[in-house]
């Protein structure tokens, strides 16, 4: 199986950062793709207002309960 990064969460940067920290606490690495900041630094804007969080597909099973718990917490 290929180790590929998959998008598991999209939200504002502060909310994504909270999930990133929880994943790191459980030894799950992640990558944040922030099109908003990239656009600003590049001198152009973007219509997208969300930041994406990616993890390796091999970590998905371990990460799923953490992600679901976090979603419940932020939506309550």
C-alpha positions as CSV (number, residue, x, y, z in Angstrom):
1,X,0.0,0.0,0.0
2,X,1.3,3.5,-0.9
3,X,1.7,5.9,1.9
4,X,-0.3,8.9,0.6
5,X,-1.5,12.0,2.4
6,X,-5.3,12.2,2.6
7,X,-7.4,15.2,3.6
8,X,-9.3,14.5,6.8
9,X,-10.4,17.9,8.0
10,X,-11.2,21.4,6.7
11,X,-12.0,24.4,8.8
12,X,-10.6,27.8,9.9
13,X,-6.9,27.8,10.8
14,X,-7.3,28.0,14.5
15,X,-9.7,25.0,14.6
16,X,-7.4,23.0,12.3
17,X,-4.4,23.9,14.6
18,X,-6.4,22.4,17.6
19,X,-6.8,19.1,15.8
20,X,-3.2,19.1,14.7
21,X,-2.1,19.3,18.3
22,X,-4.4,16.5,19.3
23,X,-3.1,14.3,16.6
24,X,0.5,15.1,17.5
25,X,-0.2,14.2,21.1
26,X,-1.1,10.7,19.7
27,X,2.0,10.5,17.5
28,X,0.1,11.1,14.3
29,X,1.9,13.5,11.9
30,X,0.0,15.9,9.8
31,X,0.4,18.5,7.1
32,X,-1.6,21.8,7.0
33,X,-2.4,23.3,3.6
34,X,-3.3,26.9,4.0
35,X,-4.4,28.4,0.7
36,X,-5.3,31.7,2.4
37,X,-1.8,32.4,3.7
38,X,-0.2,31.1,0.5
39,X,-2.4,33.4,-1.6
40,X,-1.5,36.4,0.6
41,X,2.2,35.7,0.5
42,X,2.0,35.2,-3.2
43,X,0.3,38.5,-3.8
44,X,-3.1,37.1,-4.8
45,X,-6.3,36.3,-3.0
46,X,-8.4,33.2,-2.7
47,X,-12.1,32.6,-2.4
48,X,-11.5,29.5,-0.2
49,X,-11.8,30.4,3.5
50,X,-10.8,27.0,4.9
51,X,-7.5,25.4,5.8
52,X,-7.0,21.6,5.1
53,X,-5.4,19.0,7.3
54,X,-3.8,15.9,5.8
55,X,-2.5,12.8,7.4
56,X,-0.9,9.6,6.0
57,X,-3.5,7.0,4.9
58,X,-1.8,4.5,7.2
59,X,-2.7,6.6,10.2
60,X,-6.4,7.0,9.3
61,X,-7.7,4.1,11.5
62,X,-5.8,5.5,14.5
63,X,-6.8,9.1,13.8
64,X,-10.5,8.6,13.0
65,X,-11.7,8.5,16.7
66,X,-9.6,11.5,17.5
67,X,-11.0,13.5,14.6
68,X,-14.6,12.4,15.4
69,X,-14.2,13.4,19.0
70,X,-12.8,16.7,18.1
71,X,-15.7,17.4,15.6
72,X,-18.2,16.6,18.3
73,X,-16.4,18.9,20.7
74,X,-16.2,21.9,18.4
75,X,-19.9,21.5,17.2
76,X,-21.4,21.3,20.7
